[in-house]
Amino acid sequence: MSKAIKISNNQKLSYSSDSSRIYLSRNNFFFLLLLLFLSSCYSSKQLDYLQSDKQEFMLPLNPTVYTVQPNDVLSIKVQSRDPDQSAFFNTTTVENRNLQANPASLFLTGYTVKSNGMIDLAIIGELKVSDLTVEEIRNLVQVEIDKYLLNASVSVKLISFKISVLGDVKNPGTNYIYNTQATIFEALSAAGDLNLSAKRKKVKLIRQVGDEAKVVNLDLTSPSIIESPYYFLHPNDVLYVETSKPNISQSNLGVFALILSAISTTLLVLNFTSK
């Protein structure tokens, strides 16, 4: 014959109170998780470049002229109707012609501007090229070559045009630019673009000016960046992208969730074992 189990009103109240505490602790746990999740979200205002209400707008470009500085590397090639004669003025030979496929080989076969601003050309001798544009250097070398060769053609290129991108981007590092100019967006594109957590309103540009370094904060969310004299980059410019605070919260979200989950589980076990 089975025995009836009687539960007093006090036991019922105690069980109901424990259940309420467990329910409230769970609610608090999920509420805290929701707050952490919302704090780590990003809006389009934080992510979009060149933000504007206009469907179309025109902005003037203000490219700055770069003049060659010490430690820059130039490629200078001379061509004429007589290849044997022009070969005396070129550093490229048959042996190293096939090696010019990377920046290291270009550096070896190029002309490095000395600390005094000079380069040393075969037969011609030293020429001062610092503080001159690439086109001005080409004209200068052309005048000297015309003294030795008829109908010769001179080409000059800056082969040490490199941009470094650091910080909160997908692929930080240094990229060589095989063009006469590059914009800040092209440099960021070469670095794989900014991460979602990157600060788009405060990208630091570090530019060497003589014996000093200039640091400028740039806002990529404003269309006025295109009008900026820093929109077009110079050789050896460095871009540094800071990480926003939401990224710190997001990276710690998993840790917080794990800790809160452990606390919640501990409370549940204590409530059941204390009965």
Secondary structure, DSSP 8 states (H G I E B T S, - for coil): --------HHHHHHHHHHHHHHHHHHHHHHHHHHHHHHHT---HHHH-SS--S-S--------------TT-EEEEEEE-S-HHHHGGG-S--TTTGGGTTSHHHHHHHSEE--TTSEEEETTTEEEE-TT--HHHHHHHHHHHHTTT-SS-EEEEEE---EEEEEESBSS-EEEE--SS--BHHHHHHHTT-B-TTEEEEEEEEEEEETTEEEEEEE-TTSGGGGGSTTSB--TT-EEEEEE-HHHHHHHHHHHHHHHHHHHHHHHHHHHHHT-
